[in-house]
Amino acid sequence: MHVLILGGDGYLGWPTAMYFSQRGYEVTVADNYFRRNSCLELDVGMLYPLPSLAERAAIWYRRTGKEIKVVIGDLREAEIMRSLFSGTVSYDWAINKSFTGVPETIVHYAEQPSAPYSLINYKYANTTISNNLLVTNNLMFAVRDFSRDTHIIKLGTMGEYGTPNIDIEEGWLTVRHKGREDTFLFPRQASSLYHTSKIMDTDLMWFGVRMWGLRVTDLMQGPVYGMLTEESGVDERLKTIFNYDEIFGTIINRFIVQAIVGYPLTVYGKGGQTKGVLNINDTLQCVYLAQKHPAESGKLRIYNQIMETFSVNELAELTRRVGVKLGYEVQIEHIENPRVEAEEHYYNPAYHGLLELGVKPHYLTEESMEEMFTVVERYKKNIRRDVIFRGIKW
Ligand code: USQ
């Protein structure tokens, strides 16, 4: 089985590559270093430095004897995407440089993933929309033209649904209208341009499914937290990228860093915003189980990829409790919300599909948060207070 991971250098991409490799899959990763380059360009820092993707693959090979092939390239260029299927690809790192063959599964993470990034100004909005849509479209056509049976696992996001005043279903809604009934994609109303680009991705894939019988799984993921996975334990240098800044850091990771450096936890507005969250190890399980049980051809299968829900206030309170237990003085500050979003809302998403596939959730507890504190503490001297909050306004 060959798994191709697009965006294999990112926060989720690299741990996913090791996870599949560890389980005996042939793995190829492709990435253009968007995330690292943006961290440099925007000067947002990261908790610790990272080896290059080729260095990571070489370390992984030395430690486990398993090969992860690396392609550095911009997947907005259709020919680079197509080379991954046609066999004309040139690997930037591999033990065996011959073509592995078309992938049976593709995990598509090759997206600009940040809501604040997408609203810095019109240029960053353009980068978000052009990157996310072009890569998805290039992928769709490559699969259509070279390997229609390949299963595409695409990362969507819970933010596509917004915060409707009804229960959120897993992707689809059956509507009765004037005595007739049909099933449609669940209504979507995103609150950032990043999230809007993800809605458009879904629409592209839904088109490919209807026209050409592609098989697609869309994983509607909530904010992910954590950094250690079983495979990253193999070598200190294999840890994934960890951002705590306003642009690329997600809320739980950010709050832990803030608590450690004595920066008052930045709760935006009233803090009643509620999100479905998950541990990075659960992302890996979900993607793996989606691969094991692929969508049928001609089907767009959608799962809500969250394990539990918390409001921002609850997350801040949990961080404060854990921080105080560990001897930190943790303040919580409600600051003016730079985003346009509902700060108090109804939120009741369904999320049983992945549990039925067999995911065993790692819940967020005081103990699991304490473990994250102990890892972040080791890098305390690297933390830059100036990147924690800049106030990118919607
Ligand atoms: N928030 C604060 N204080 C902060 C940072 C965030 O109150 O310092 C609030 C935000 O206003 C928001 C919530 O916490 O209501 C979550 O913010 P976030 O930055 O953790 O997450 P978000 O911008 O929604 O995006 C992240 C990932 C994205 C993924 C998404 C899943 O960056 O790639 O798709 O989570 S979801 O939010 O379910 O759409």
Residues whose N, C-alpha, C, O or C-beta is under 5 A from the ligand:
A	BS01	USQ	P113 S114 A115 G156 T157 M158 G159 E160 Q221 G222 P223 G249 T250 I251 T266 V267 Y268 Q273 G276 V312 R339
